Amino acid sequence: MESKPRILIIDDEEIVRDSCEQILAGGNYEIATAADGRAGLRLVEEFRPDLIFVDLKMPGISGFEVLEKVSVLDSTIVMVVITGFATVSSAVDAMKKGAYDFLPKPFTPDEFRLIARRSLEKRRLTLETIALRREKEMLREHFAHIVSHELKSPLNAVQQNLFALEFELADKLEENQKDKLARTKSRIGDLIKLINSWLQTISLDAKQMKETFTQVSVKDEIAKALENVEPYAVRKDVEIVTSIGESVHSIMGDGLSLSEAFTNILGNAVKYSRDGGKVMVKVEESENDVLVSVQDSGVGIPQEDLPHIFDGFYRGNTGQAAASGYGIGLAVSRQIVEAHDGSIAVESEPGAGTTFTIRLPKSAT
């Protein structure tokens, strides 16, 4: 059975408390009242309200102090200020301290009931959102556990046994048997790579990453990414042309993850470039950001695919059969960039190429 919504009314005027109770009488509510801020705060811990109506002007602890203290105790409690001294500045101050709404005296019963219903709906939605976030986090953790232990571990064991079997039977296998064994190993290797991709997308924790942020040189991380993709570019005869300013501001970040993001973007540009094509890499600054752009003149991205390219495991129809992968690189790159309070955007025209632009906030120091 669902519990009734709990409403606490804090006001030093008895007539106001009585009138609020009468207005709400007959509704499906539990109601408590307090004649001052101190008593109201005690009831917050004992009564655990969903909604608080609080007067700003009270002896002892003011309504403003109540707002601040309740916000610390439980920020999900919805608070509405009721006062006979309503001004724009006091309303603004109340909102800054955590109030959801502002009700000037005198108010009609309909106004009071309306704001009570609206405030309780706000509380319900807030709690539902928190519950959904918790559920999503639990699902992510459970999925990571299943993927890692129930799938990856057995596959690793199978792969290891195949390596051992191949070594032991090296001089006994016929060519067709060797081919079958090689295909089996390849398929299992692909499955393990896919599982690692899954784990990478669900385990990236932006908050945890930020705790390790240090001063990072964007130029250095771009250089590492260029080194990573150079062998692939050479094989495709793709020229990578760079334009990087002499003095580029550092940013607060994680160098390893940024290098991975740049490698993903650059590798993507090389992958979808035509053989003998060119990729342009430019690093410059705006007033507040370091801008990294990667432009290719390759096959481009169809307009219907553009909204989805940063979705995990999405593979668009580029018309390039040679392109392979699990569609995870761009999704991970966006997660990394956003964890650095940056943004990543894309512009593309089929047949004319694609440009990715990464914005990263400059370090304050």
C-alpha positions in Angstrom: 0.0 0.0 0.0 1.4 3.4 -1.0 2.1 5.8 1.9 0.3 9.1 1.9 2.3 12.2 0.8 3.6 14.0 3.9 3.3 17.8 4.1 4.9 20.0 6.8 3.8 23.6 7.4 6.2 25.9 9.2 4.7 29.3 10.2 4.7 31.3 13.4 1.0 32.4 12.8 -1.4 29.9 14.1 -4.2 31.1 11.8 -2.0 30.3 8.8 -1.2 26.8 10.0 -4.9 26.1 10.8 -6.0 27.5 7.4 -3.5 25.4 5.5 -4.6 22.3 7.4 -8.3 23.0 6.6 -7.6 23.6 2.9 -5.8 20.2 2.7 -8.4 18.4 4.9 -10.0 15.6 3.1 -7.0 15.1 0.8 -4.9 12.0 0.8 -2.2 13.6 2.9 -0.4 13.3 6.2 0.1 16.8 7.7 2.3 18.2 10.4 2.8 21.8 11.6 5.5 23.7 13.4 5.3 27.2 15.0 9.0 28.1 14.4 12.0 27.1 12.3 13.7 25.1 15.1 10.7 22.9 15.7 10.2 22.6 12.0 13.7 21.3 11.5 13.2 18.7 14.2 10.1 17.5 12.4 12.0 17.3 9.1 14.1 14.5 10.6 11.2 12.8 12.5 8.3 13.3 10.1 10.3 13.0 6.9 8.1 15.2 4.7 7.8 15.2 0.9 6.8 18.9 0.9 7.4 21.8 3.2 5.6 25.1 3.2 7.7 27.6 5.2 7.3 31.2 6.1 10.3 33.5 5.6 9.7 35.9 8.5 9.8 34.0 11.8 11.3 34.6 15.2 14.5 32.6 15.9 15.5 30.6 12.8 14.3 32.4 9.7 12.7 30.7 6.7 15.9 31.3 4.7 17.9 29.3 7.3 15.3 26.5 7.2 15.7 26.3 3.4 19.4 26.0 3.7 19.4 23.4 6.4 16.7 21.2 4.7 18.6 21.3 1.4 21.6 19.8 3.3 19.5 17.2 5.1 17.6 16.1 2.0 17.8 18.0 -1.3 14.9 16.0 -2.7 12.3 17.5 -0.3 10.3 20.2 -2.2 10.1 23.5 -0.4 7.6 26.3 -1.0 7.9 29.7 0.6 4.8 31.4 1.9 5.1 35.0 3.1 3.3 38.3 3.5 6.5 40.2 2.6 6.8 39.0 -1.0 9.3 40.8 -3.2 11.2 39.9 -6.3 14.5 39.9 -4.4 13.2 37.7 -1.6 11.8 35.3 -4.1 15.1 35.1 -5.9 17.0 34.6 -2.7 14.6 31.9 -1.6 15.1 30.0 -5.0 18.8 30.3 -4.6 18.6 28.6 -1.2 16.5 25.7 -2.5 12.9 26.8 -2.7 10.9 25.3 -5.5 8.1 28.0 -5.6 6.9 31.1 -3.9 3.4 31.8 -2.6 2.5 35.3 -1.4 -0.1 35.8 1.4 -3.0 36.1 1.2 -3.7 33.1 -1.0 -6.9 31.3 -2.0 -7.6 27.7 -1.2 -7.4 26.8 -4.9 -4.0 28.4 -5.2 -2.7 26.6 -2.2 -4.1 23.2 -3.3 -2.7 23.7 -6.8 0.8 24.5 -5.7 0.7 21.5 -3.2 -0.3 19.1 -6.0 2.3 20.6 -8.4 5.0 20.4 -5.7 4.2 16.8 -4.8 4.3 15.9 -8.4 7.8 17.5 -8.6 8.9 15.4 -5.6 7.4 12.2 -7.2 9.3 12.8 -10.4 12.5 13.6 -8.6 12.4 10.3 -6.6 11.5 8.4 -9.7 14.5 9.9 -11.5 16.8 8.9 -8.7 15.3 5.4 -8.6 15.8 5.0 -12.3 19.4 6.2 -12.1 20.1 3.6 -9.3 18.4 0.9 -11.4 20.4 1.9 -14.4 23.7 1.8 -12.4 22.8 -1.6 -10.9 22.0 -3.0 -14.4 25.3 -1.6 -15.7 27.2 -3.3 -12.8 25.4 -6.6 -13.3 25.9 -6.5 -17.0 29.6 -5.8 -16.6 29.8 -8.7 -14.1 28.0 -11.1 -16.5 30.0 -10.0 -19.5 33.3 -10.1 -17.7 32.9 -13.4 -15.7 30.2 -15.4 -17.5 31.4 -14.7 -21.0 34.9 -13.4 -21.1 36.5 -15.9 -18.7 35.3 -19.0 -20.5 36.3 -17.6 -23.9 39.7 -16.8 -22.6 40.1 -20.4 -21.4 38.9 -21.7 -24.8 41.4 -19.5 -26.6 44.2 -20.5 -24.3 43.4 -24.2 -24.9 43.3 -23.6 -28.7 46.8 -22.1 -28.5 48.1 -25.1 -26.6 46.3 -27.5 -28.9 47.8 -25.8 -32.0 51.3 -26.1 -30.5 50.9 -29.7 -29.5 49.5 -30.8 -32.9 51.6 -28.5 -35.1 53.3 -31.4 -36.9 50.2 -33.6 -37.1 47.5 -31.3 -38.5 46.6 -31.3 -42.2 46.3 -27.9 -43.9 42.5 -27.9 -43.9 42.6 -28.7 -40.2 45.0 -25.8 -39.6 42.7 -23.5 -41.5 39.7 -24.5 -39.4 41.7 -24.0 -36.2 42.9 -20.6 -37.4 39.3 -19.6 -38.2 38.1 -20.8 -34.8 40.8 -18.8 -33.1 40.0 -15.7 -35.1 36.3 -15.9 -34.3 37.0 -16.3 -30.6 39.5 -13.4 -30.7 36.7 -11.3 -32.3 34.3 -12.2 -29.6 36.8 -11.3 -26.9 37.4 -7.9 -28.6 33.7 -7.3 -28.7 33.4 -8.1 -25.0 36.2 -5.7 -24.2 34.4 -3.0 -26.2 31.3 -3.6 -24.2 33.2 -3.4 -20.9 34.9 -0.2 -22.1 31.6 1.6 -22.8 29.9 0.6 -19.5 32.8 1.0 -17.2 33.9 4.6 -18.1 33.3 6.6 -15.0 33.6 10.4 -15.6 33.6 11.3 -11.9 36.4 8.8 -11.1 38.4 10.0 -14.1 38.2 13.6 -13.0 39.7 12.7 -9.7 43.0 12.0 -11.5 43.1 15.0 -13.8 46.4 16.8 -14.2 47.8 19.5 -16.5 47.8 17.9 -20.0 49.3 19.1 -23.2 46.9 18.6 -26.1 49.8 18.8 -28.5 51.5 15.9 -26.8 48.4 13.7 -26.8 47.7 14.6 -30.5 51.3 13.5 -31.3 50.8 10.2 -29.6 47.6 9.6 -31.5 49.3 10.5 -34.8 52.0 8.0 -34.0 49.4 5.3 -33.3 47.5 5.7 -36.6 50.6 6.4 -38.8 51.2 2.7 -39.8 47.6 2.4 -40.9 47.8 5.6 -42.8 51.0 4.5 -44.6 49.3 1.2 -45.6 46.4 3.2 -47.2 48.7 5.8 -48.6 46.8 8.5 -46.7 48.7 11.7 -46.0 48.1 13.3 -42.6 48.8 17.1 -42.7 49.0 18.9 -39.3 48.5 22.5 -38.4 49.3 23.0 -34.7 50.0 26.4 -33.0 53.3 26.9 -31.4 51.9 27.7 -28.0 48.6 25.8 -27.2 47.2 26.1 -23.7 47.2 23.0 -21.6 44.0 21.6 -20.2 43.0 19.7 -17.0 42.5 16.1 -18.0 43.6 12.6 -18.3 46.3 12.2 -21.0 45.8 8.5 -21.6 42.1 8.7 -22.3 42.4 11.9 -24.4 45.1 10.1 -26.5 42.6 7.3 -27.0 39.9 9.7 -28.0 42.2 11.4 -30.6 43.3 8.1 -31.9 39.7 6.9 -32.4 38.9 10.1 -34.3 42.1 10.1 -36.4 41.8 6.3 -37.0 38.2 6.8 -38.2 39.3 9.6 -40.6 42.0 7.4 -42.1 39.7 4.3 -42.2 37.0 6.1 -44.3 39.5 8.0 -46.5 40.0 6.8 -50.0 43.4 5.3 -50.7 45.9 8.1 -51.5 43.6 10.6 -49.7 44.5 13.3 -47.2 43.5 14.0 -43.5 43.9 17.5 -42.1 44.5 17.8 -38.3 44.3 21.3 -36.9 44.8 22.5 -33.3 43.9 26.1 -32.4 42.4 28.2 -29.6 39.3 30.3 -29.0 38.9 32.6 -26.0 38.1 29.8 -23.6 38.8 26.5 -25.5 41.4 24.4 -27.3 39.9 23.3 -30.6 41.0 20.1 -32.4 39.6 19.5 -35.8 40.1 16.4 -37.9 39.0 16.7 -41.6 39.1 14.0 -44.2 38.0 14.0 -47.9 36.6 10.5 -47.8 33.3 8.8 -48.3 31.4 11.0 -45.9 28.4 10.1 -43.7 24.8 9.9 -44.9 22.6 12.6 -43.3 20.3 9.9 -41.8 23.3 8.4 -39.9 24.7 11.6 -38.5 22.4 11.7 -35.4 23.5 8.2 -34.4 27.2 8.0 -35.0 28.1 8.6 -31.4 25.7 5.8 -30.3 27.5 2.7 -29.1 27.7 -0.2 -31.6 26.0 1.9 -34.3 27.4 1.2 -37.8 26.2 3.5 -40.5 25.9 2.6 -44.2 29.0 4.3 -45.6 29.2 2.1 -48.6 32.8 1.2 -47.7 33.0 -2.5 -47.4 36.6 -2.5 -46.0 35.6 -0.6 -42.9 35.5 -2.9 -39.9 34.9 -2.6 -36.1 32.1 -2.6 -33.7 31.0 1.0 -33.9 32.3 1.7 -30.4 35.2 4.2 -31.0 33.2 7.3 -31.5 30.9 6.5 -28.5 33.9 6.1 -26.2 35.5 9.3 -27.6 32.4 11.3 -26.9 32.3 9.9 -23.3 35.9 10.9 -22.8 35.5 14.4 -24.2 32.4 15.1 -22.2 34.1 13.8 -19.1 36.6 16.6 -19.7 33.6 19.1 -19.8 34.2 19.4 -23.6 32.1 18.7 -26.6 32.5 16.9 -30.0 30.6 17.8 -33.1 30.6 16.4 -36.7 29.8 17.8 -40.1 29.8 15.7 -43.2 28.7 15.5 -46.8 28.5 12.1 -48.6 31.2 11.8 -51.1 33.0 15.0 -49.9 34.3 14.0 -46.5 33.8 14.6 -42.8 35.1 17.0 -40.1 35.1 16.3 -36.4 35.6 19.2 -34.0 36.6 18.7 -30.4 36.3 21.6 -27.9 38.2 21.3 -24.6 38.2 24.0 -21.9 41.5 25.6 -21.3 43.1 25.1 -18.0 42.5 27.9 -15.5 46.2 28.1 -14.5 
